[in-house]
Amino acid sequence: MEQIKVFLDSNVLFSIAYSGIKSKSYVLYELQDKNLIKIYISHLVQMETIYNMQLKKQDQMDLLKSLLENTELLHDIDIHNKKLENLPDADRVILSTAIYHKMDYFLTGNSRDFSEFYGMRIGKTLILTPGKFLLR
């Protein structure tokens, strides 16, 4: 059985690192440990998450480093897609990267910028909140 490819937005990775095993989304890494899913991020997601952790929760940097060691890193790609043109630049690049690399899921808790995308499939990639993904 092929692993499900799951791309995490910065806010999801940050939430997991910030809260540790108390985060509901931490189960994503447990699913990966059972070879049910494979977790991916981009360089931009990594940079944003590290920056925010250093700013807000430095004592959790070791957990973040551990999570990053267990996460596949992808190069950022900015594809031209009319559906994405109104997103802020960083969000557009992050979602573009997931779409370009044919992720099965793009998980984000950023409802301010992505709410209109929830439940939408662009290419192969279905955009969901982590909670909606875990209910599947």
Wavefront OBJ file of the C-alpha trace (Angstrom):
o trace
v 0.000 0.000 0.000
v 1.347 3.398 -1.004
v 1.714 5.957 1.770
v -0.566 8.981 1.710
v 1.471 12.119 0.983
v 0.588 14.900 3.425
v 2.006 18.429 3.137
v 1.890 20.575 6.279
v 1.492 24.339 6.250
v 3.687 26.303 8.678
v 0.900 26.840 11.201
v 0.297 23.094 11.524
v 3.958 22.254 12.063
v 4.251 25.186 14.481
v 1.218 24.001 16.447
v 2.642 20.496 16.779
v 6.047 21.785 17.902
v 4.503 24.378 20.227
v 2.139 21.977 22.002
v 3.993 18.677 21.609
v 2.019 15.511 22.214
v -0.861 17.630 23.591
v -1.443 18.914 20.038
v -4.235 17.027 18.300
v -2.160 17.221 15.118
v 0.736 15.353 16.764
v -1.073 12.178 15.740
v 0.079 12.921 12.177
v 3.614 11.970 13.191
v 2.283 8.867 14.936
v 0.528 7.887 11.699
v 3.791 8.421 9.875
v 5.594 6.183 12.396
v 3.099 3.454 11.410
v 3.930 4.041 7.703
v 0.363 5.130 6.933
v 1.318 8.621 5.775
v 4.459 10.490 4.723
v 4.813 14.095 5.916
v 6.287 16.799 3.699
v 7.052 20.496 4.050
v 8.889 23.055 1.924
v 11.903 25.213 2.702
v 9.587 28.197 3.202
v 7.462 26.251 5.709
v 10.623 25.239 7.542
v 11.945 28.818 7.669
v 8.616 30.284 8.832
v 8.210 27.652 11.536
v 11.751 28.011 12.881
v 11.404 31.807 12.938
v 8.100 31.684 14.818
v 9.334 29.076 17.299
v 12.428 31.136 18.092
v 10.186 34.139 18.628
v 7.406 32.514 20.656
v 8.500 29.206 22.206
v 12.257 28.723 22.173
v 12.112 25.961 24.771
v 10.388 23.724 22.187
v 13.139 24.036 19.570
v 14.442 20.532 20.326
v 11.032 19.053 19.543
v 10.845 21.095 16.348
v 14.280 19.827 15.295
v 13.148 16.264 15.945
v 10.002 16.804 13.873
v 12.046 18.318 11.050
v 14.334 15.280 11.029
v 11.232 13.149 10.410
v 9.798 15.360 7.677
v 10.620 15.276 3.967
v 11.816 18.674 2.725
v 10.768 19.863 -0.752
v 11.972 22.774 -2.856
v 9.531 25.668 -3.103
v 7.772 26.070 -6.437
v 5.536 28.949 -7.516
v 3.156 27.599 -10.130
v 0.847 29.847 -12.090
v -2.713 28.888 -11.247
v -5.593 31.323 -11.489
v -7.202 29.871 -8.334
v -4.155 30.869 -6.278
v -3.563 34.394 -7.559
v -5.293 36.186 -4.655
v -3.334 34.407 -1.932
v -0.539 36.273 -0.140
v 2.809 35.500 -1.797
v 4.164 33.096 0.833
v 0.870 31.178 1.062
v 0.671 30.939 -2.734
v 4.189 29.499 -2.922
v 3.540 27.010 -0.107
v 0.298 25.711 -1.639
v 1.877 25.747 -5.113
v 4.659 23.533 -3.807
v 2.180 20.971 -2.488
v 0.263 20.976 -5.777
v 3.398 20.770 -7.928
v 4.737 17.799 -5.964
v 1.356 16.034 -6.246
v 0.650 15.790 -2.540
v -2.518 13.915 -1.650
v -3.353 16.474 1.055
v -2.406 20.020 1.999
v -3.191 20.623 5.676
v -3.553 24.141 7.024
v -5.209 25.808 9.962
v -4.892 29.223 8.301
v -8.600 29.908 7.813
v -7.963 33.601 7.174
v -6.220 32.896 3.867
v -7.354 29.375 2.973
v -11.000 29.076 4.123
v -12.331 29.286 0.553
v -10.004 26.411 -0.385
v -11.112 23.974 2.338
v -12.505 20.847 0.708
v -11.219 21.917 -2.710
v -8.989 19.710 -4.813
v -6.421 21.382 -7.046
v -4.749 18.836 -9.255
v -4.249 15.812 -7.015
v -4.087 17.863 -3.798
v -7.061 18.132 -1.441
v -6.948 21.090 0.966
v -8.196 20.406 4.501
v -7.749 21.430 8.098
v -5.770 18.894 10.136
v -8.952 18.048 12.053
v -10.936 17.271 8.898
v -8.075 15.126 7.623
v -7.924 13.146 10.866
v -11.686 12.521 10.738
v -11.169 10.737 7.407
l 1 2 3 4 5 6 7 8 9 10 11 12 13 14 15 16 17 18 19 20 21 22 23 24 25 26 27 28 29 30 31 32 33 34 35 36 37 38 39 40 41 42 43 44 45 46 47 48 49 50 51 52 53 54 55 56 57 58 59 60 61 62 63 64 65 66 67 68 69 70 71 72 73 74 75 76 77 78 79 80 81 82 83 84 85 86 87 88 89 90 91 92 93 94 95 96 97 98 99 100 101 102 103 104 105 106 107 108 109 110 111 112 113 114 115 116 117 118 119 120 121 122 123 124 125 126 127 128 129 130 131 132 133 134 135 136
